[in-house]
Amino acid sequence: FVYILYFMYDASRVLRDFGEMLLTFAYPDTPLFIANALLMLVIVYTVRKGIEVIARSGELLFIFMYVLAVAGFILIISSGLIEFKNLQPVLEDGFLPSVKVAVSETLYFPFTEAIVFTMILPYLNNPKKAKVTMLCATGLSGINLVITMLINISMLGVNLTARSQFPLLSTVASIQVADFLERLDVFFMLAMVIGIFLKITVLFYAATVGTANLFKVKSPSRLSYPLGIVILFLSITIASNFQEHLHEGLHVAKVVLHIPLFTIIPPILLFVAFIKNKKKHQGKHI
């Protein structure tokens, strides 16, 4: 029950990120509720269609995102704005600060959020493939993050990258090729909308299926509308402004939610499952 609440909370946070990004850079006069509601309608429709539609959408949009990423990378190289000097000095204060940030921040967001996929594993036709797939996906995500940060720092420098709310958007916006190709913000916006859509869809589906199992609801799709409305209104009321929203996500949620739900409870559950399985095997042999 606690994890269901967390999945809904996390979905509302990501939905708020989407609305704030859209209002900041594209539609400043549009109410936040309208922007969030339009995306939520699409997500509710997708979740109602089931896990196969979600998975097929992910496959299709994954290819589209990588086409955008490769095209953007080529344009960034062509613009000649990359300055590798901005990356120096490398590890000025040693490995300790990097390890500290990795353990205290990067580990929780986004990698430990992959726990949501444990809600989907029972519905797979071939669960044995899940381990390899998740390891490959996690590794690929890490490589993508490293490349993105290297490009951001190379183009913007450390200070501007740290101050920017959306560093990749600032990087893409600065692309100019032959005084012809510029203002390519749409590349970033498309990639972010696709990523946010998929993330909220997976979180929302996990919350819907979990609620249906917990309360013995035969048709999980019936829950998509009421839970979708809850997530929509939660995304609006979660914080009074974007700064408060960021503070809550970076500082409050990490201590109150991420550490217990991602670091403490899963190993305990794994240990309990291990003991139960061991007793079952012993019982069979006897």
DAHU-V439251 format. One line per field, one symbol per residue. psi: psi as a letter, one per 30 degrees, with the letter a starting at -180 (. if undefined). A space follows every 50 residues. Layout:
BEGIN
psi=???
END
This chain:
BEGIN
psi=eeeeeeeeeeeeeeeeeeeeeeeefeiffkkeeeeeeeeeeeeeeeeffl eeeeeeeeeefeeeeeeeeeeeeeeeeffgfkjfffflkkhegafeeeee eeefdeeejfefffffffffefgkeifffeeeeeeeeeeeeeeeeeeeee eeeeefleeeeefkeieeeeeefgkjjhgejlhhffeeeeeeeeeeeeee eeeeeeeeeeeeeeghkejffffeeeeeeeeeeefefflfleeeeeeeef eeeeeeeeeeffeeeeeeeeeeeeeeeeeeeeeee.
END
